[in-house]
Amino acid sequence: MRFEPNINLVVGKDGGECKTPIVEIKNLNSFRALERSVDYEAVRQLDEFVETGRVMEMGSKTTRGWDDGREVTVLQREKEEAHDYRYFPEPDLVPVGLTEKWLEEIRGRLCELPIKKQMRYVKEYGLSDYDAGVLTAERGTAEFFDEVVRAGGEPKRVCNLVTQVGLKLANEKGCSVAELGITAESLAGLARMVEKDEVSATAATSIFEEMVKTGREPQTIAEELSLVQKSDAGELEAIVEQVLSENAKAVEDVTGGGKKSKKARGFLLGQVMQKTKGQANPKVVSEILDKKLG
C-alpha cells in the first residue's frame, strides 16, 4: 500500500482567507507514516506562512519525502509545469474521430460485463450480492452457471452447488468449475433433485463429487449410493409409528412439554432416520411427528 497525500492550509487573515502552497508527500507505506507526516506538514506550513506569508500560486506546488527516523518532511523538488516534463506531440499519431455508430458496434461485440451480470443475478434470481460476486469473479464460472440455469436448474440451488461444492473441487484440482468435466445438463439434473427433495443438500455434495470422479449421471449415482430420500408418507408413517411405540419415554417427554421436549423430539426424528438408513425425507418425517404428537 502506498499513500501520497496532498496537503495545504486555509488560513484566516484580515477577514479573508489565504491558502498555503500544496505539498505532496511521496511514497508513504504505512498508516503511521501517513498520520505523522500530515501532522508535521500542517505545523510546518503554518510556521512558514507566518514567517514568509507565501501563498499558493502557479508553480508553487512541491513534493516532499518523509524521514521516518527524524519524523520530518524533506523537500524533494518543486512541481514543474507541463512543458518542463518534456512533452512533445507524436507526429505518427493521427486524430481519431469517434462516431456513435462505431461505439454501438463495439458495444454490441462486448460480452455481458461482470458488474452487469452480478446485478442481473441479484435482480432476476434473488441471489445475495456476495454469492453473485463469487459467481462473477471468474468469467468461466459465470458462463457455466448461466448454462446450468438455461438447462433447467433452479438458480439458487445451482448457485449453492457451484459456490459451495464446485469451486472447492475446482480449487483442489487446480482448474475452473467449467473444466471439472461435468455437463451443464447433469448439474441441472442434480439441482432439480435437491429442489424436489429427492436428495438432501448433504447427499448432493457426495453426488457432485462422484459425478466429477466418474462422469455418471446424478440419478444413477444417487440410487447406487442409496442417497435417494424416501418421501412416501404412507411408508414413513408406519416407521414413525414403530419408533413411537418403541420409545414411550421420549413420547412422554415431547407431549409433556418443558425443557426435555425439544431434545426428545430430535431423538425420535433421529430414530426414524436411523431405521431408514438416512434415506427418509426429514421434512416429511417432521410433519408426521407433528401430526402424531400433537
C-alpha positions, 0 to 999 in steps of 0.5 A: 500500500502506498499513500501520497497525500496532498496537503495545504492550509486555509488560513484566516487573515484580515477577514479573508482567507489565504491558502498555503502552497500544496505539498505532496508527500511521496511514497508513504507505506504505512498508516503511521507514516501517513498520520505523522507526516500530515501532522508535521506538514500542517505545523510546518506550513503554518510556521512558514506562512507566518514567517514568509506569508507565501501563498499558493500560486502557479508553480508553487506546488512541491513534493516532499519525502518523509524521514521516518527516523527524524519524523520530518518532511524533506523537500524533494523538488518543486512541481514543474509545469507541463512543458518542463516534463518534456512533452512533445506531440507524436507526429505518427499519431493521427486524430481519431474521430469517434462516431456513435455508430462505431461505439454501438458496434463495439458495444454490441461485440462486448460480452455481458460485463461482470458488474452487469451480470452480478446485478442481473443475478441479484435482480432476476434470481434473488441471489445475495450480492456476495454469492453473485460476486463469487459467481462473477469473479471468474468469467468461466464460472459465470458462463457455466452457471448461466448454462446450468440455469438455461438447462433447467436448474433452479438458480439458487440451488445451482448457485449453492452447488457451484459456490459451495461444492464446485469451486472447492473441487475446482480449487483442489484440482487446480482448474475452473468449475467449467473444466471439472468435466461435468455437463451443464445438463447433469448439474441441472439434473442434480439441482432439480433433485435437491429442489424436489427433495429427492436428495438432501443438500448433504447427499448432493455434495457426495453426488457432485463429487462422484459425478466429477470422479466418474462422469455418471449421471446424478440419478444413477449415482444417487440410487447406487449410493442409496442417497435417494430420500424416501418421501412416501408418507404412507411408508414413513408413517408406519416407521414413525409409528414403530419408533413411537411405540418403541420409545414411550419415554421420549413420547412422554417427554415431547407431549409433556412439554418443558425443557426435555421436549425439544431434545426428545423430539430430535431423538425420535426424528433421529430414530426414524432416520436411523431405521431408514438408513438416512434415506427418509425425507426429514421434512416429511418425517417432521410433519408426521411427528407433528401430526402424531404428537400433537 
